[in-house]
């Protein structure tokens, strides 16, 4: 998880990382 905003893999939740 280097960049939370650079994770198109998951859905953009809060900061674009879509943790949940």
C-alpha positions, 0 to 999 in steps of 0.5 A, a space after each residue: 500500500 504505497 499510495 492510498 489514492 493510487 489503488 484502482 484495484 479496490 473501490 475508492 472509499 474514503 481516500 481512494 483506497 476502499 479499505 472496507 
